[in-house]
Amino acid sequence: MPIPPRFDIDPAAFHADPYPTLAQMRAEAPIAFVPQLGAVLITRHADISVQEKRIDVFSSDQPDGLMTKLMGENMMRKDGAAHAAERRATFPAFSPRTVRDHWLAEFRAACTALLDGLAPKGQCDLVADFAMPLSGEALRTITGLKNMTWAEIDRTSQGMMDGIANYSSNPAVEANCKACTALIDARIDAAIETLNECSDKSLLAVQLTAGLPLDSVKANIKLAISGGQNEPRDAIAGTVWALLTHPKQLAMIHAGQATWREAFEEFARWISPIGISPRRIARAETVSGVDLAPDTRAFFVFSSGNRDADAFPDPDRFDITRNTAGSLSFGAGPHFCAGAAASRALITEVALPMLFNRFPDLHLAGDVPFAGWAFRGPTRAPVAWSV
């Protein structure tokens, strides 16, 4: 059987817009080795949906992976019983009931304060001035690290994201990532000293109450900060942009013919904030006629699967009436995003409705460029409204 075919990419073009390249890969080499990334990319929806669940072949255990080396071994880098045990330990912080009963009120208070501060200005960068601080404030609440500012949350999240996507081994990127993780460790150590574990639903408290080792506690908090900051930040700003550039669909929401949840789910399919999930090939296996060798690094490319025409008709079109049940935005297997309920609540019950209700004539005030392939979102989103 054939080994994965080689497929070369232009890294700069891939960072600017990966979708044309991914469409070509799905058509010509849906399982291919990309030397510029040092990994096999799996790009078709059907393959990803099936293979992500096969942890005996596609293992999350990656002792030599960038995330493990730079952030510690979190539950996302464990399989089977080890993963299940840590997921159970963290569940009380992320459960839909906890989100409803504990976090939603704090999310709304943070959003109200942000909108109050922005209202007199008549304009802002939706990324830097709204989505970024709101996501950071939500994470301060959920993690229990109230001794961090939202700006520190965002900075350390971005530093870790840059670090674990640093496949070109840039030493400055690695050094910044290590400085960010050291800051989080210090904040955790300080927060533990004043923690009331029994009455606290924070991620820090529930893990300690469950008896997880401190190294695991810290690694899982770093995991929450890394993905839990950039995904809501990019999805909030990106969904607003998508609706403002598709006014008929925004009007459907205002008329009660569609929901904020549908808009978010479709945006996350259309432009996936988290584009990949890395794996290690644990044993030799043949997938869709391609031989995969043990210890090969592989990427499930969620963003590609979400644009697969075999799964989503006319996939390059933003359509909030679309059935997104098969979307891979939060994963498809045992590593389905633990924070999905919190993310959906923050975006669809707080950020989107409160922003559009407060500023009914919200409109774009400039270009909205996007960047990234492993993690993708708008780099800025200038908007304005009447004062």
C-alpha positions in Angstrom: 0.0 0.0 0.0 1.2 3.6 -0.7 2.8 5.8 1.9 1.1 9.2 2.3 1.8 11.3 -0.8 3.8 14.5 -0.4 1.9 17.7 -0.7 3.8 21.0 -0.5 2.3 24.2 0.7 3.3 27.9 0.7 3.3 28.6 4.5 2.7 32.3 4.1 -0.3 31.7 1.8 -1.6 28.9 4.1 -1.5 31.3 7.1 -3.3 34.0 5.1 -6.0 31.7 3.8 -5.7 27.9 4.2 -9.1 27.1 2.5 -8.0 27.0 -1.2 -5.1 24.7 -0.3 -7.3 22.5 1.8 -9.8 22.2 -1.0 -7.1 21.1 -3.3 -5.9 18.5 -0.7 -9.4 17.1 -0.2 -9.7 16.6 -4.0 -6.2 15.4 -4.8 -4.5 14.0 -1.6 -6.9 13.9 1.3 -4.4 12.1 3.5 -1.0 13.6 2.7 2.4 14.4 4.2 3.1 18.2 4.3 6.9 18.6 4.8 6.5 22.3 5.7 4.5 21.2 8.8 6.2 17.9 9.4 2.9 16.1 9.7 0.4 14.0 7.8 -2.8 16.0 7.3 -6.2 14.3 7.2 -8.6 16.6 5.5 -11.9 14.9 4.6 -14.9 15.0 6.9 -15.7 11.3 6.7 -12.1 10.3 7.6 -11.8 12.7 10.5 -15.2 11.7 12.0 -14.3 8.1 12.0 -10.6 8.1 12.7 -10.6 10.7 15.6 -12.5 8.1 17.7 -9.8 5.4 17.1 -7.5 6.4 20.0 -5.7 3.0 19.6 -4.3 4.4 16.3 -4.5 8.1 16.6 -3.2 8.7 20.1 -3.4 12.0 21.9 -0.4 10.9 24.0 2.4 13.0 22.5 5.4 13.1 24.9 7.4 14.9 22.3 4.7 17.2 21.1 4.9 21.0 21.5 1.9 21.3 23.8 3.3 18.7 26.2 6.8 20.1 26.2 5.7 23.7 26.7 2.5 23.5 28.7 2.7 20.2 30.6 0.7 17.0 30.0 -2.9 18.1 30.1 -6.0 15.9 29.7 -6.1 16.7 26.0 -2.8 14.8 25.7 -4.1 11.7 27.4 -6.2 8.8 26.2 -8.5 6.2 27.7 -8.9 5.9 31.5 -6.3 8.7 32.2 -8.2 11.1 30.0 -11.6 10.1 31.4 -10.5 10.6 35.0 -9.3 14.1 34.5 -12.3 15.0 32.4 -14.5 13.9 35.3 -12.5 15.9 37.7 -12.9 19.1 35.6 -16.6 18.6 34.6 -18.0 20.4 37.7 -16.4 23.6 36.4 -17.7 23.2 32.8 -21.1 21.5 33.2 -24.1 23.1 31.6 -25.7 23.4 35.1 -22.6 25.2 36.5 -22.5 27.5 33.5 -26.2 28.3 34.0 -26.2 28.7 37.7 -22.8 30.2 38.3 -21.0 31.6 35.3 -23.8 33.3 33.2 -24.5 36.0 35.7 -20.8 36.9 35.9 -20.5 36.8 32.1 -23.4 39.2 31.8 -21.9 41.6 34.4 -18.6 41.7 32.6 -20.3 42.3 29.2 -22.5 45.1 30.7 -19.4 46.8 32.1 -17.6 46.6 28.8 -20.5 47.9 26.8 -21.0 50.7 29.3 -17.4 51.8 28.7 -17.6 51.5 25.0 -21.0 53.2 24.4 -19.9 56.9 24.6 -17.0 56.3 22.1 -19.2 55.4 19.1 -16.6 53.1 17.7 -14.1 50.4 18.6 -12.0 47.5 17.4 -14.4 44.6 18.1 -11.4 42.2 18.6 -9.2 44.2 21.0 -11.9 46.3 22.8 -14.8 43.8 23.2 -14.2 40.2 22.3 -10.7 40.0 23.8 -11.5 41.5 27.2 -14.9 39.6 27.5 -13.2 36.3 26.8 -10.5 37.1 29.3 -12.9 38.1 32.0 -14.9 34.9 31.5 -11.7 32.8 31.9 -10.7 34.6 35.0 -14.0 33.5 36.5 -14.0 29.9 35.3 -10.4 29.1 36.1 -10.5 30.8 39.5 -7.5 33.0 38.6 -9.0 36.3 39.7 -5.4 37.4 40.4 -4.8 37.7 36.7 -6.0 40.5 34.5 -7.9 39.8 31.3 -5.0 41.3 29.5 -2.6 38.7 31.1 -5.1 36.0 30.2 -5.1 37.1 26.6 -1.3 37.6 26.4 -0.5 34.2 27.9 -3.1 32.5 25.8 -1.7 33.9 22.6 1.8 33.1 23.7 0.9 29.5 24.3 -1.0 29.3 21.0 2.0 30.7 19.2 4.3 28.2 21.0 2.4 25.1 20.3 2.0 26.1 16.6 5.7 26.9 16.4 6.5 24.1 13.9 9.4 26.1 12.5 11.1 26.1 15.9 11.5 29.9 16.2 13.5 30.4 19.5 11.9 33.7 20.3 8.4 32.2 20.1 9.4 29.3 22.3 10.9 31.7 24.9 7.8 33.8 25.0 5.6 30.7 25.5 7.7 29.6 28.4 7.5 33.0 30.0 3.7 32.9 29.7 3.4 29.4 31.3 5.7 30.5 34.1 3.4 33.5 34.8 0.4 31.2 35.0 2.1 28.8 37.3 3.0 31.7 39.6 -0.6 33.0 39.6 -1.9 29.4 40.4 0.4 29.0 43.3 -0.8 32.4 44.7 -4.4 31.6 44.2 -4.2 28.3 46.0 -3.2 30.0 49.2 -6.5 31.8 49.5 -8.8 29.1 47.9 -11.9 27.9 49.5 -12.2 24.6 47.7 -15.6 23.4 49.1 -17.6 26.4 47.9 -15.8 27.1 44.7 -16.8 25.8 41.2 -13.7 27.2 39.5 -11.5 24.9 37.5 -8.7 25.3 40.0 -10.9 24.4 43.0 -12.7 21.4 41.5 -9.4 19.8 40.4 -7.8 20.2 43.8 -11.0 18.8 45.4 -10.8 15.8 43.1 -7.3 15.2 44.2 -5.5 15.7 40.9 -1.7 16.2 41.1 -0.7 19.8 41.0 1.2 19.3 37.7 -2.1 18.1 36.1 -4.0 20.9 37.7 -1.7 23.5 36.2 -1.5 21.8 32.8 -5.3 21.7 32.5 -5.7 25.4 33.5 -3.1 26.3 30.8 -5.2 24.2 28.4 -8.3 26.1 29.3 -6.6 29.5 29.0 -5.0 28.6 25.6 -8.1 27.4 23.8 -10.7 29.1 26.0 -9.5 32.6 25.2 -8.8 32.6 21.5 -11.8 30.5 20.4 -14.5 32.7 22.0 -12.6 35.9 21.1 -12.3 34.9 17.5 -15.8 33.5 17.3 -17.4 36.6 18.8 -15.7 39.0 16.5 -16.0 36.7 13.5 -19.7 36.0 14.0 -20.4 39.7 14.3 -18.5 40.4 11.1 -20.3 37.5 9.3 -23.7 38.9 10.3 -22.9 42.5 9.4 -21.7 41.3 6.0 -24.9 39.2 5.6 -27.6 41.6 6.7 -30.5 39.5 5.6 -29.4 36.7 7.9 -29.0 39.2 10.8 -32.5 40.4 10.1 -33.8 36.8 10.4 -32.4 36.7 13.9 -34.0 40.0 14.9 -37.3 38.7 13.4 -37.2 35.5 15.4 -36.7 33.4 12.3 -33.2 32.2 13.4 -31.1 32.3 16.6 -27.8 33.6 17.8 -26.8 30.0 18.4 -27.4 29.1 14.8 -25.3 32.0 13.7 -22.4 31.0 15.9 -22.5 27.3 15.0 -22.5 28.2 11.3 -19.6 30.7 11.7 -17.6 28.1 13.6 -18.1 25.6 10.8 -17.4 28.2 8.0 -14.3 29.7 9.6 -13.1 27.3 12.3 -11.4 29.2 15.1 -9.6 26.0 16.1 -8.5 24.4 12.8 -6.6 21.3 13.8 -6.2 18.6 16.4 -2.8 16.9 16.5 -2.3 13.2 17.0 0.5 10.6 17.1 0.2 7.4 15.1 0.4 4.8 17.8 0.6 1.7 15.5 0.9 0.9 11.9 -2.4 1.3 10.1 -3.9 1.8 6.7 -6.5 4.5 6.4 -8.4 5.1 3.1 -5.7 3.2 1.2 -2.8 5.1 2.8 -0.2 3.4 5.1 0.6 5.3 8.2 3.8 4.5 10.2 4.0 4.5 14.0 5.1 7.7 15.7 4.1 9.8 12.6 2.7 13.2 13.6 -0.8 13.6 12.2 -3.3 16.5 12.1 -7.0 16.1 11.9 -7.9 19.3 10.0 -11.3 20.3 11.4 -11.4 23.4 9.3 -11.1 21.3 6.2 -13.7 18.8 7.2 -16.1 21.7 7.9 -15.7 22.8 4.3 -16.1 19.3 2.8 -18.9 19.4 0.2 -19.7 15.7 0.9 -20.8 16.8 4.4 -22.1 20.3 3.9 -23.6 21.4 0.5 -22.2 24.6 -0.8 -19.7 24.6 2.1 -18.0 27.9 1.3 -21.2 29.9 1.8 -22.2 31.3 5.2 -25.8 30.2 5.9 -27.3 30.3 9.4 -30.2 28.1 8.3 -27.8 25.3 7.5 -27.9 22.0 9.5 -24.5 22.1 11.3 -25.1 18.9 13.3 -22.0 17.3 11.7 -19.7 20.2 12.4 -16.2 19.4 13.7 -15.7 22.8 15.4 -15.6 21.3 18.9 -14.1 17.9 17.9 -15.9 14.6 17.1 -14.5 12.1 19.5 -13.6 11.5 23.2 -11.7 14.8 23.2 -14.8 16.8 22.3 -14.2 20.3 23.8 -14.9 20.2 27.6 -15.6 23.9 27.6 -18.2 23.8 24.8 -21.2 24.7 27.1 -19.4 27.7 28.5 -18.2 28.9 25.1 -21.7 28.6 23.6 -23.3 30.4 26.5 -20.7 33.3 26.5 -21.1 33.8 22.8 -24.8 33.1 22.1 -26.5 34.1 25.4 -24.3 37.0 26.3 -21.9 38.6 23.7 -24.0 38.5 20.5 -27.4 39.5 21.9 -26.1 42.1 24.3 -23.9 43.7 21.7 -26.6 44.0 19.0 -29.3 45.0 21.5 -27.1 47.8 22.9 -26.0 49.1 19.5 -28.9 48.4 17.1 -27.2 50.3 14.2 -23.8 48.6 14.7 -21.9 48.6 11.4 -18.4 47.9 10.1 -16.0 50.8 9.9 -13.1 49.3 8.0 -11.6 46.1 6.6 -11.6 42.9 8.7 -8.6 40.8 7.9 -8.3 37.2 9.0 -5.2 35.1 9.6 -4.1 31.7 10.8 -4.6 28.0 9.9 -4.1 26.1 13.2 -6.0 28.9 14.9 -7.9 31.4 12.8 -9.7 34.6 13.5 -9.9 38.3 12.6 -6.9 40.4 13.6 -9.0 43.5 13.8 -12.7 44.4 13.3 -13.4 48.1 13.4 -17.1 48.9 14.0 -19.1 52.0 14.8 -22.6 53.0 16.2 -24.6 56.0 16.9 -23.9 57.9 20.2 
